[in-house]
């Protein structure tokens, strides 16, 4: 144990003081002090919003830990061997300050070159992506450091590839018809509608995953907590949790069921309706509660966006839910009744 703790201390210098981390894929991501994250968590975010210190890529289609040599790349600082492939991480000699746009864009171009050359996972093509903890998985360390200039010789991806991995999708939402991807998360603070921005970005991502049959709650949570860190003022993790929960509930209970019904024949749909009719109002209390909470959350998100006073009676009326249900849910989300002209606040 002492040797492991000493090994953890040696790697503190590579990581920001706080990491978005999780002990496993189902535990949810939390901002965690780096020593604790490196010691206890299997999945961690490598860079902070302010500094890019590590370039990382994920390769799922083979476990060739030496493929970087085929393209005359510098040796990775460490290589993590996964059950499906490898993850390469290069520690930069000089960290990139994310606020300096030309430096950030240069680093993005280099990352795209590496991902394209190695045929790595394009969904992991981000500086804010969560990867495996090198100290808790099978890992080869070289302890080298690199300069971004070492990758300049790599071939730039063709336009067709760039358009494929970063498609422009237009969705109508509360931000005047802008695409969710065009919302500047980096400039958003409290009162700017962060919850709606995150809700829009996540739900359209989830719809696309559900259509393709690849939706996973873990991936939704990962997307949510990573996006939250892009805000100039990130939201409390409980707020992110509830947005993730509402989208996941909708996908599992409405979206997926709707997709199932679309595949049935008219005769099968009649039979389903007949069975539902026999049950009448005998819907389980659990389902009723989940549906009510979904409506309450929708109203709550909208009222917070427009800084409207939150009251039990007001939320209950608009969400068509019982006042006790509203009160219990607000308390569970961390709200308290401030009374008078303030209403319920966190």
ABEGO torsion letter per residue (X at the ends): XAAAAAAAAAAAAABBABBBBBABAAAEBBBBBAAAAAAABABBBABBAABBABBBBBBAABABAAAAAAAGBBBBABBBBBAABBBBBBBBABBBBAABAAAAAAAAAAAAAAAAAAGBBAAABBAABBBBBAAABBBBBAGBBBBAAAAAABBBBBAAAAAAABBBBBBBBAAGGBBAAABBAAABBBGAGAAAAAAAAAAAAAAAAAAAGABBAAAAAAAAAAAAAABABBBBAAAAAAAAAAAAAAAAAAAAAAAAAAABBAAAAAAAAAAAAAAEAABBAAAAAAAAAAAAAAAAAAAAAAGBBBBAAAAAAAAGBBAAAAAAAAAAAGBBBAEEAAEBBX
